[in-house]
Amino acid sequence: MIDLDRSIGLAVKTGKVLYGANSALENAKTGKVRLIIRAASCPEKCSRELEYYCRLSNIPLIVYNGTGKDLGVVCGKPYAISVLAVREAGDSDILKVAEGG
C-alpha cells in the first residue's frame, strides 16, 4: 500500500510541483502537469473548474482527505495549500497512486 502523505512529501522534495489553484488551473488547461491534488476544503467553484479541465486534459485528480492546512503540513510549508500540481514526480511514487495502485 502506498502512503499518500509520504509520496506527496517526497514529490515536493525531489520533483517539480506548483502550489495554488490559479497555477494548477492554468497548467491543467495546457496539459503541462501530470497530476493534481486538491484538498477536501478547496472551494466548490475551484473544485468544479479543476475537475472539468483535468477531465479535458486527461490529468488525474486526487482529492486529499484533509484540509488545506493538512496538505500544507505534508508539503512542509507553514501555510495552507488548497491545490498542488505535480509536473515531475522525482523519486516519489505519487503517479502510481493516481493510477490506482
N, CA and C of each residue as an Amber inpcrd file, in Angstrom:
protein
   303
   0.8410000  -1.1920000   0.0000000   0.0000000   0.0000000   0.0000000
   0.8860000   1.2550000   0.0000000   0.5320000   2.1900000  -0.8100000
   1.3070000   3.4200000  -0.9390000   0.7770000   4.4580000   0.0460000
   1.6930000   5.0880000   0.7760000   1.3290000   6.1290000   1.7390000
   1.2720000   7.4720000   1.0070000   0.0790000   8.0390000   0.9000000
  -0.1210000   9.2690000   0.1290000   0.6770000  10.4360000   0.7140000
   0.6670000  10.5860000   2.0410000   1.3970000  11.6920000   2.6670000
   2.8910000  11.6150000   2.3730000   3.4660000  10.4130000   2.4880000
   4.8900000  10.2440000   2.2310000   5.1990000  10.5070000   0.7570000
   4.3210000  10.0480000  -0.1300000   4.5260000  10.2460000  -1.5660000
   4.4750000  11.7260000  -1.9430000   3.5310000  12.4520000  -1.3450000
   3.4360000  13.8940000  -1.6120000   4.6860000  14.6100000  -1.1110000
   5.1080000  14.2850000   0.1040000   6.3050000  14.9150000   0.6760000
   7.5380000  14.6620000  -0.1650000   7.6840000  13.4460000  -0.6640000
   8.8450000  13.1100000  -1.4890000   8.7780000  13.8070000  -2.8440000
   7.5820000  13.9400000  -3.3970000   7.4290000  14.6590000  -4.6660000
   7.7940000  16.1310000  -4.4990000   7.4270000  16.7170000  -3.3690000
   7.7560000  18.1220000  -3.1030000   9.2660000  18.2980000  -2.9730000
   9.9380000  17.3390000  -2.3150000  11.3830000  17.4520000  -2.0860000
  12.2180000  17.1570000  -3.3210000  11.8220000  16.1490000  -4.1190000
  12.6850000  15.7040000  -5.2180000  12.1520000  16.0130000  -6.6110000
  10.8770000  16.3750000  -6.7170000  10.2850000  16.6310000  -8.0290000
  10.0340000  18.1030000  -8.2640000   9.1710000  18.3730000  -9.2200000
   8.7750000  19.7440000  -9.5270000   7.2770000  19.8570000  -9.3090000
   6.8900000  20.7240000  -8.3690000   5.4810000  20.9030000  -8.0520000
   5.1340000  22.3880000  -8.0700000   3.8660000  22.6640000  -8.2890000
   3.3470000  24.0270000  -8.2870000   2.2830000  24.1190000  -7.2070000
   2.2760000  25.2260000  -6.4810000   1.3010000  25.4360000  -5.4170000
   0.2430000  26.4360000  -5.8580000  -0.9840000  26.1850000  -5.4660000
  -2.0490000  27.1510000  -5.6880000  -3.0070000  26.7670000  -6.7930000
  -4.2410000  27.2070000  -6.6130000  -5.3020000  26.8740000  -7.5560000
  -5.0970000  27.5400000  -8.9130000  -4.6520000  28.7900000  -8.9230000
  -4.5010000  29.5030000 -10.1990000  -3.4560000  28.8560000 -11.0950000
  -2.2940000  28.5320000 -10.5480000  -1.2590000  27.9030000 -11.3810000
  -1.6610000  26.4890000 -11.7730000  -2.3670000  25.7750000 -10.9030000
  -2.8370000  24.4260000 -11.2480000  -3.8540000  24.4850000 -12.3810000
  -4.7880000  25.4350000 -12.3040000  -5.7840000  25.5810000 -13.3740000
  -5.1260000  25.9390000 -14.6980000  -4.2100000  26.8770000 -14.6530000
  -3.5180000  27.3140000 -15.8710000  -2.7740000  26.1490000 -16.5260000
  -2.1010000  25.3530000 -15.7120000  -1.3440000  24.2280000 -16.2490000
  -2.2370000  23.0520000 -16.6190000  -3.3760000  22.9140000 -15.9740000
  -4.3270000  21.8670000 -16.3610000  -4.9330000  22.1810000 -17.7270000
  -5.1710000  23.4440000 -17.9940000  -5.7250000  23.8440000 -19.2900000
  -4.7720000  23.5090000 -20.4340000  -3.4790000  23.6240000 -20.1840000
  -2.4880000  23.3720000 -21.2250000  -1.9330000  21.9540000 -21.1680000
  -2.2960000  21.1950000 -20.1350000  -1.8270000  19.8170000 -20.0170000
  -0.3770000  19.6880000 -19.6260000   0.1840000  20.6760000 -18.9320000
   1.6020000  20.6700000 -18.5870000   1.9210000  19.9410000 -17.2860000
   0.9140000  19.4690000 -16.5750000   1.1630000  18.7490000 -15.3290000
   0.7260000  17.3020000 -15.4770000   1.2670000  16.4390000 -14.6130000
   0.9540000  15.0110000 -14.7010000  -0.0800000  14.5750000 -13.6780000
  -0.2810000  15.4090000 -12.6390000  -1.1980000  15.0560000 -11.5630000
  -1.5770000  16.3060000 -10.7970000  -2.8300000  16.3760000 -10.3460000
  -3.2710000  17.4790000  -9.4970000  -3.8790000  16.8960000  -8.2360000
  -3.4920000  17.4610000  -7.1030000  -4.0180000  17.0540000  -5.8040000
  -4.7000000  18.2680000  -5.2000000  -5.9620000  18.1070000  -4.8080000
  -6.6690000  19.2150000  -4.1760000  -7.1340000  18.8020000  -2.7960000
  -7.1230000  19.7570000  -1.8860000  -7.5860000  19.4980000  -0.5260000
  -9.1040000  19.3660000  -0.5240000  -9.6250000  18.6220000   0.4300000
 -11.0720000  18.4450000   0.5400000 -11.7650000  19.7740000   0.8450000
 -11.0370000  20.7220000   1.4340000 -11.6160000  22.0170000   1.7880000
 -11.5020000  23.0580000   0.6750000 -11.0590000  22.6460000  -0.5030000
 -10.9360000  23.5550000  -1.6390000 -12.3230000  24.1060000  -1.9920000
 -12.4470000  25.4060000  -2.2880000 -13.7530000  25.9880000  -2.6130000
 -14.4390000  25.2730000  -3.7850000 -15.7580000  25.2230000  -3.7340000
 -16.5670000  24.4770000  -4.7040000 -16.3270000  24.9200000  -6.1530000
 -16.2700000  26.2190000  -6.3890000 -16.0610000  26.7200000  -7.7550000
 -14.7130000  26.2530000  -8.3050000 -13.7050000  26.3550000  -7.4930000
 -12.3640000  25.9150000  -7.8910000 -12.3610000  24.4080000  -8.1480000
 -13.0140000  23.6460000  -7.3010000 -13.0740000  22.1890000  -7.4620000
 -13.7290000  21.7970000  -8.7810000 -14.8280000  22.4600000  -9.1060000
 -15.5180000  22.1560000 -10.3660000 -14.6430000  22.4700000 -11.5680000
 -13.9660000  23.6250000 -11.5400000 -13.0930000  24.0000000 -12.6640000
 -11.9390000  23.0070000 -12.8060000 -11.3330000  22.6200000 -11.6780000
 -10.2380000  21.6520000 -11.7290000 -10.7060000  20.3240000 -12.3150000
 -11.8560000  19.8380000 -11.8580000 -12.3810000  18.5750000 -12.3680000
 -12.6390000  18.6600000 -13.8720000 -13.1910000  19.7700000 -14.3170000
 -13.5040000  19.9560000 -15.7290000 -12.2370000  19.9230000 -16.5890000
 -11.2370000  20.7320000 -16.2290000 -10.0290000  20.8060000 -17.0480000
  -9.1690000  19.5560000 -16.9260000  -9.2020000  18.8940000 -15.7800000
  -8.4790000  17.6320000 -15.6550000  -9.1010000  16.5720000 -16.5600000
 -10.4130000  16.5550000 -16.6210000 -11.0980000  15.6130000 -17.4930000
 -10.7620000  15.8900000 -18.9580000 -10.7550000  17.1660000 -19.3510000
 -10.4390000  17.5230000 -20.7400000  -9.0070000  17.1500000 -21.1160000
  -8.0720000  17.3510000 -20.1930000  -6.6570000  17.1180000 -20.4840000
  -6.1790000  15.7330000 -20.0730000  -7.0930000  14.8860000 -19.5620000
  -6.7280000  13.5450000 -19.0890000  -5.6470000  13.5820000 -18.0140000
  -5.7930000  14.5010000 -17.0780000  -4.8750000  14.6170000 -15.9500000
  -5.5710000  14.0300000 -14.7220000  -4.9110000  13.0920000 -14.0290000
  -5.5310000  12.5290000 -12.8250000  -5.7030000  13.5930000 -11.7390000
  -6.8120000  13.5100000 -11.0180000  -7.1070000  14.4390000  -9.9210000
  -7.3480000  13.6250000  -8.6670000  -6.5600000  13.9000000  -7.6390000
  -6.7120000  13.2300000  -6.3510000  -7.2780000  14.2330000  -5.3590000
  -8.3000000  13.8210000  -4.6300000  -8.8440000  14.6540000  -3.5600000
  -8.1720000  14.2100000  -2.2670000  -7.3520000  15.0940000  -1.7070000
  -6.6450000  14.8040000  -0.4670000  -7.6430000  14.8540000   0.6820000
  -7.6900000  13.8150000   1.4770000  -8.6600000  13.7100000   2.5560000
  -8.1780000  14.5040000   3.7730000  -8.2150000  15.8180000   3.6530000
  -7.7910000  16.7140000   4.7120000  -7.9660000  18.1490000   4.2590000
  -7.7380000  19.0580000   5.1610000  -7.8830000  20.4770000   4.8460000
  -6.6410000  20.9880000   4.1250000  -6.7180000  22.2510000   3.7010000
  -5.5690000  22.8960000   3.0840000  -4.3990000  23.0130000   4.0500000
  -4.7000000  23.1940000   5.3390000  -3.6350000  23.2550000   6.3480000
  -2.9220000  21.9100000   6.4540000  -3.7000000  20.8270000   6.4130000
  -3.1030000  19.4910000   6.4680000  -2.2030000  19.2500000   5.2660000
  -2.6630000  19.6470000   4.0930000  -1.8620000  19.4790000   2.8800000
  -0.5940000  20.3310000   2.9450000  -0.6990000  21.5270000   3.5090000
   0.4770000  22.3730000   3.6920000   1.5110000  21.7300000   4.6010000
   1.0640000  21.0990000   5.6720000   1.9710000  20.4160000   6.5960000
   2.6780000  19.2570000   5.8990000   1.9370000  18.4900000   5.1120000
   2.5190000  17.3610000   4.3770000   3.5890000  17.8580000   3.4010000
   3.3610000  19.0360000   2.8150000   4.3200000  19.6160000   1.8640000
   5.4790000  20.3160000   2.5670000   5.4150000  20.4160000   3.8850000
   6.4780000  21.0700000   4.6350000   6.3900000  22.5850000   4.6060000
   5.2110000  23.1190000   4.3800000   5.0130000  24.5650000   4.3020000
   4.2360000  25.0500000   5.5280000   4.5030000  26.2710000   5.9830000
   3.8060000  26.8000000   7.1630000   2.4790000  27.4800000   6.8340000
   1.9050000  27.1750000   5.6830000   0.6500000  27.7930000   5.2760000
  -0.2290000  26.7570000   4.5790000  -1.4820000  27.1040000   4.4190000
  -2.4360000  26.1920000   3.7930000  -2.2060000  26.1290000   2.2800000
  -2.3700000  24.9490000   1.7190000  -2.2570000  24.7360000   0.2790000
  -3.5430000  24.0630000  -0.1760000  -4.3090000  24.7490000  -1.0010000
  -5.5770000  24.1690000  -1.4520000  -5.3750000  23.2210000  -2.6170000
  -4.4060000  23.5210000  -3.4860000  -4.1640000  22.6920000  -4.6730000
  -2.6640000  22.5580000  -4.9060000  -2.2520000  21.3560000  -5.2710000
  -0.8680000  21.0510000  -5.5710000  -0.8300000  20.3810000  -6.9410000
  -0.0260000  20.8960000  -7.8490000   0.1030000  20.3150000  -9.1870000
   1.5000000  19.7210000  -9.3330000   1.5830000  18.4830000  -9.7590000
   2.8590000  17.7770000  -9.8990000   3.2680000  17.7880000 -11.3660000
   4.3920000  18.4410000 -11.6440000   4.9460000  18.4330000 -13.0040000
   5.8470000  17.2360000 -13.2010000   6.7420000  17.0070000 -12.2440000
   7.6370000  15.8490000 -12.2670000   7.6170000  15.2270000 -10.8770000
   7.4830000  13.9210000 -10.8110000   7.3410000  13.2370000  -9.5230000
   8.6640000  13.0630000  -8.7900000   9.7850000  13.1810000  -9.4710000
  11.0720000  12.9760000  -8.8090000  11.2050000  11.5250000  -8.3720000
  11.6410000  11.2950000  -7.1320000  11.8120000   9.9470000  -6.5940000
  10.5220000   9.3770000  -6.0130000   9.4580000  10.1420000  -6.0650000
   8.1890000   9.7330000  -5.4650000   7.4330000   8.7510000  -6.3570000
   6.5770000   7.9560000  -5.7110000   5.7140000   7.0350000  -6.4340000
   4.2880000   7.5860000  -6.5230000   4.1550000   8.8900000  -6.4730000
   2.8340000   9.5560000  -6.4500000   2.0290000   9.2730000  -7.7080000
   2.6810000   9.0800000  -8.8370000   1.9360000   8.8080000 -10.0780000
   1.3150000   7.4160000 -10.0550000   1.8900000   6.4770000  -9.2970000
   1.2860000   5.1600000  -9.1330000  -0.0010000   5.2620000  -8.3250000
  -0.0300000   6.1830000  -7.3680000  -1.2350000   6.4170000  -6.5780000
  -2.3500000   6.8950000  -7.4980000  -2.0060000   7.7730000  -8.4320000
  -3.0000000   8.3030000  -9.3680000  -3.5500000   7.2170000 -10.2800000
  -2.7100000   6.2280000 -10.5990000  -3.1420000   5.1450000 -11.4670000
  -3.9800000   4.1250000 -10.7170000  -3.9670000   4.2230000  -9.3900000
  -4.7890000   3.3090000  -8.6020000  -4.0270000   2.1890000  -7.9340000
  -2.7370000   2.3070000  -7.8360000  -2.0260000   1.2590000  -7.1170000
  -0.6740000   1.0730000  -7.6350000
